[in-house]
């Protein structure tokens, strides 16, 4: 190939990578920003906390207090307090934060691929298929915002491998501390990825491994300080609001890990989202299986990606389901492993028709997932609009008891939907996150709260069915007597509506009732 032909080939490659990047970013971000409310389970609680943090001096002061403290779970709060509250309302800010995660995740995968292979390749753009993953649909906002930053940091760590170990340690000490404060599990992504790379380098050093280990041990310093803080906190701090238990999990909970890179959570998620998720994981798996081929179109693994991929995969297998009271830890890392595996591989032996076929298959899947998330967000936004209209007549400072007709817990977008009453009506809601976040409930009302609670089955609350031996969610010790209003998340049968409930407003499937003679 002549020099001019090589230059033209490089220019065309960069053009198609640039065009693919624009398309991937649009597919990742547009569904998030097109609608005011996202169908993410935990997100209403984060929105409520941000609203309380930015609006002191309201009726909410009787119930909540907010004082920022570094808790290793602070990415969203830091960005909100640093300037987000002056530019956006709490709902818009949360959507922008999730869009920032989505765009950054694709970009970080592309940058990581550049470092692994020493050149830009388009294949890392396939990570757009795992942007909408189980942690996303749970609304793990702080963790998700931190993950792309951890991938950037991993790329930087590998890029600067030729730098003296002590200098690299000095540079990365503030990086490690910053990631730790944004989210501990995001910091873990960087720490485990770096550990895998360094162990691999140690193995490759062969008989010279003692000298290598002695020379490079100083590189562990950026991770020892946060680890020391974590260990000290675990040994000395009081139990958090979620309990301090640790549990490895059942077989079914471990299996959930396998689908988490693409799976939605809610039982009412669109079938199109489920279907495109299955096809996406099959397509990615089929592509990665070509690593075993020795000829023809196949993926090739970059040598410097081996350690991080193996270490992160082992992390997925080893991490418990519940860690010091933090739940669903096992589903947080698999999508990261998929992203690093995609970034760490590139296609070889492909003719132009092969490249076109790969682009069409993965592009079509990306369009399908983006379209289904778009429809899902549109439907959910209409639902929240109904809820907002129902909450509009609620007096500020009201105490709202959320109930539902479904008797069995289902992890759906309704779980924390009542938290919207905080920004919409300045109402007390008993299920806001606290303890692991900077929000506190004033002592007089602490007995009415459950830090991870959801709405209660209405048949228990209104006396139609006997209450189980264990108090459901624990935030109605006196029945409805401590609340001023009842929020029904779906229609109540006429026989459940007693004389102590008076309809205040209703719209769609939602209704708010005034509780007569509240204390």
BELJO-V970154 format. One record per residue. RES is the residue in one small letter. OMEGA is omega in radians with two decimals (none if undefined). D_LAST is the distance of its C-alpha to the last C-alpha in whole Angstrom. Layout:
res = (RES	RES)
omega = (OMEGA	OMEGA)
d_last = (D_LAST	D_LAST)
This chain:
res = (x	x	x	x	x	x	x	x	x	x	x	x	x	x	x	x	x	x	x	x	x	x	x	x	x	x	x	x	x	x	x	x	x	x	x	x	x	x	x	x	x	x	x	x	x	x	x	x	x	x	x	x	x	x	x	x	x	x	x	x	x	x	x	x	x	x	x	x	x	x	x	x	x	x	x	x	x	x	x	x	x	x	x	x	x	x	x	x	x	x	x	x	x	x	x	x	x	x	x	x	x	x	x	x	x	x	x	x	x	x	x	x	x	x	x	x	x	x	x	x	x	x	x	x	x	x	x	x	x	x	x	x	x	x	x	x	x	x	x	x	x	x	x	x	x	x	x	x	x	x	x	x	x	x	x	x	x	x	x	x	x	x	x	x	x	x	x	x	x	x	x	x	x	x	x	x	x	x	x	x	x	x	x	x	x	x	x	x	x	x	x	x	x	x	x	x	x	x	x	x	x	x	x	x	x	x	x	x	x	x	x	x	x	x	x	x	x	x	x	x	x	x	x	x	x	x	x	x	x	x	x	x	x	x	x	x	x	x	x	x	x	x	x	x	x	x	x	x	x	x	x	x	x	x	x	x	x	x	x	x	x	x	x	x	x	x	x	x	x	x	x	x	x	x	x	x	x	x	x	x	x	x	x	x	x	x	x	x	x	x	x	x	x	x	x	x	x	x	x	x	x	x	x	x	x	x	x	x	x	x	x	x	x	x	x	x	x	x	x	x	x	x	x	x	x	x	x	x	x	x	x	x	x	x	x	x	x	x	x	x	x	x	x	x	x	x	x	x	x	x	x	x	x	x	x	x	x	x	x	x	x	x	x	x	x	x	x	x	x	x	x	x	x	x	x	x	x	x	x	x	x	x	x	x	x	x	x	x	x	x	x	x	x	x	x	x	x	x	x	x	x	x	x	x	x	x	x	x	x	x	x	x	x	x	x	x	x	x	x	x	x	x	x	x	x	x	x	x	x	x	x	x	x	x	x	x	x	x	x	x	x	x	x	x	x	x	x	x	x	x	x	x	x	x	x	x	x	x	x	x	x	x	x	x	x	x	x	x	x	x	x	x	x	x	x	x	x	x	x	x	x	x	x	x	x	x	x	x	x	x	x	x	x	x	x	x	x	x	x	x	x	x	x	x	x	x	x	x	x	x	x	x	x	x	x	x	x	x	x)
omega = (3.12	-3.14	3.13	3.14	3.11	3.12	3.12	3.13	3.11	3.14	3.13	3.11	3.14	3.11	-3.11	3.06	3.11	3.12	3.11	3.12	3.11	3.14	-3.12	3.14	3.11	-3.14	-3.13	-2.93	-3.02	3.13	-3.12	-3.04	-3.06	-3.04	-3.02	-3.06	-3.09	-3.12	-3.10	-2.88	-3.03	-2.96	3.12	3.11	3.08	3.11	3.14	3.14	3.12	3.13	3.14	-3.12	-3.05	-3.04	3.03	3.09	3.11	3.10	3.14	3.14	3.12	-3.04	-3.00	2.94	-3.12	3.04	-3.06	3.04	3.14	-3.07	-3.08	-3.10	-2.83	-3.03	-3.11	-3.13	3.14	-3.14	3.11	-3.10	-3.11	3.14	-3.12	-3.10	3.14	-3.06	-3.00	2.91	-3.01	3.14	-3.12	-3.13	-3.13	3.09	3.13	3.13	3.11	3.07	3.09	3.06	-3.04	-3.13	-3.10	-3.13	3.11	-3.13	-3.13	3.10	3.11	3.12	3.12	3.07	3.10	-3.13	-3.13	-2.98	-3.13	3.10	3.12	3.06	-3.07	-3.03	3.12	3.09	3.09	3.09	3.06	3.13	-3.13	3.03	3.13	-3.06	-3.11	3.06	3.09	-3.09	2.96	-3.11	3.11	-2.91	-3.07	3.12	-3.08	3.12	-3.07	-3.04	3.13	3.11	3.07	3.11	3.03	-3.11	3.08	3.10	3.13	3.14	-3.14	-3.13	-3.07	-3.14	-3.14	3.13	3.12	-3.07	-3.12	3.13	3.10	3.10	-3.14	-3.13	-3.02	3.10	3.08	3.10	3.13	3.13	-3.13	3.13	3.12	-3.14	3.10	3.00	-3.08	-3.08	2.99	3.04	3.13	3.09	3.13	-3.06	-3.11	3.08	3.11	3.12	3.13	3.13	-3.09	3.07	3.11	3.11	3.11	3.12	-3.11	-3.14	3.05	-3.08	-3.13	-3.02	3.13	3.13	3.12	-3.11	-3.13	-3.09	-3.00	-3.14	3.13	-3.12	3.13	-3.06	-3.13	-3.09	-3.12	-3.13	3.08	3.12	3.10	3.10	3.13	-3.13	3.12	3.14	-3.12	-3.09	-2.99	-3.05	3.05	3.10	-3.14	-3.05	-3.12	-3.03	-3.10	-3.10	3.06	-3.06	-3.08	3.07	-3.14	3.13	-3.14	3.11	3.08	3.12	3.09	-3.13	-3.04	-3.13	-3.02	3.10	-3.09	-2.94	2.94	-3.09	-2.98	3.11	3.12	3.09	-3.12	3.10	3.10	3.12	3.09	-3.10	3.13	3.08	3.11	-3.14	-3.14	-3.11	3.07	-3.13	3.12	3.12	3.12	3.12	-3.11	3.09	3.12	3.05	-3.12	-3.10	3.12	3.11	-3.12	3.14	-3.08	3.02	3.10	-3.08	3.07	-3.10	-3.09	3.08	-3.04	-3.09	3.13	-3.12	-3.12	-3.10	3.14	3.08	3.08	3.08	3.13	-3.11	-3.00	-2.98	3.13	3.07	3.09	-3.10	-3.13	3.10	3.11	-3.02	3.02	3.13	-3.03	-3.10	-3.04	-3.01	-3.09	-3.14	3.08	3.10	3.12	-3.13	-3.14	3.10	3.10	3.13	-3.08	3.13	3.02	-3.07	3.07	3.10	-3.11	2.97	3.14	-3.13	3.06	-3.12	3.12	-3.14	3.12	-3.14	-3.13	-3.12	-3.09	3.07	3.12	3.10	3.12	3.10	3.14	3.13	3.13	-3.12	-3.14	3.06	3.08	3.14	3.13	3.14	3.12	3.13	-3.13	3.13	3.08	3.10	-3.12	3.06	3.04	-3.14	-3.14	3.13	3.11	-3.11	-3.06	-3.13	-3.09	3.12	3.11	-3.12	3.12	3.06	-2.92	3.09	-3.11	3.10	3.12	3.10	3.13	-3.01	-3.03	3.12	2.98	3.14	-3.08	-3.13	3.09	-2.97	-3.11	-3.09	-3.11	3.14	3.08	3.12	3.11	3.11	-3.11	-2.98	-3.10	-3.11	3.02	3.09	-2.99	-2.97	-3.14	3.09	3.06	3.13	3.10	3.09	-3.03	-3.13	3.06	3.04	-3.14	-2.99	-3.09	-3.05	-3.07	-3.11	3.14	-3.03	2.99	-2.95	3.08	-3.02	3.06	3.12	-3.07	3.03	-3.05	-3.10	3.02	-3.04	-3.03	2.93	-3.13	3.12	3.08	3.14	3.09	-3.08	3.06	-3.13	-3.11	3.09	2.97	-3.10	3.02	-3.08	-3.13	-3.06	-3.12	-2.99	-3.09	-3.10	3.12	-3.08	3.11	3.09	3.06	-3.12	2.97	-2.98	3.07	3.03	-3.07	-3.07	3.12	-3.05	-3.11	-3.09	3.14	3.09	3.10	-3.10	3.09	3.14	3.07	3.09	-3.10	-3.12	-3.05	3.04	3.05	3.13	2.99	3.09	-3.05	3.08	3.04	-3.12	none)
d_last = (85	87	85	84	83	80	79	78	77	74	73	73	70	68	68	67	64	63	63	61	59	58	57	55	53	52	51	49	47	47	45	42	43	43	40	36	35	36	35	35	32	31	32	28	27	30	29	25	27	29	27	25	28	29	27	25	23	21	17	18	19	15	16	19	23	26	29	32	34	37	36	39	37	37	39	37	35	38	39	36	36	40	40	38	35	38	39	37	33	32	33	36	37	36	38	41	40	41	44	45	45	47	49	50	50	53	55	54	56	59	59	59	62	64	64	65	68	69	69	66	66	64	63	60	58	58	54	53	52	50	48	45	45	42	41	41	39	36	36	37	37	38	41	42	43	44	47	49	49	50	53	54	55	56	59	59	60	63	64	65	66	69	68	68	66	64	64	62	60	59	59	56	54	52	52	50	48	47	46	45	42	41	41	42	43	45	47	48	50	52	53	54	56	57	58	60	62	63	64	66	68	68	70	72	73	75	77	76	72	72	73	71	68	69	69	66	64	63	61	58	57	54	53	53	51	47	48	48	45	43	45	44	40	40	42	40	36	33	32	30	27	29	31	35	36	40	41	44	43	44	47	45	43	47	48	45	47	50	48	46	48	48	45	42	39	37	38	38	40	43	46	48	47	47	51	52	50	52	55	55	54	58	59	59	60	63	64	63	65	68	68	70	73	76	77	76	73	71	68	69	67	67	68	66	63	64	62	59	58	59	57	54	55	55	51	50	51	50	47	44	41	39	40	38	34	35	36	39	41	44	44	44	47	49	49	51	53	54	54	57	59	59	60	62	65	67	69	73	75	74	76	75	74	72	70	69	68	66	64	64	62	60	59	58	56	54	54	53	50	49	49	47	44	44	44	41	39	40	38	35	35	35	32	30	31	29	26	26	26	23	21	23	20	17	16	16	14	12	11	14	14	18	20	24	26	29	28	30	30	32	33	33	32	28	27	26	26	22	23	24	21	21	24	24	20	19	16	15	17	17	21	23	26	26	28	31	30	29	26	23	19	18	17	14	13	17	16	14	18	21	24	26	23	24	22	21	23	21	23	21	17	18	20	23	25	24	23	26	26	25	22	22	22	20	16	14	14	11	12	10	7	7	8	8	12	15	18	21	24	26	26	24	26	25	25	22	20	18	17	13	15	16	19	18	22	24	28	30	28	25	22	18	16	13	10	9	6	4	0)
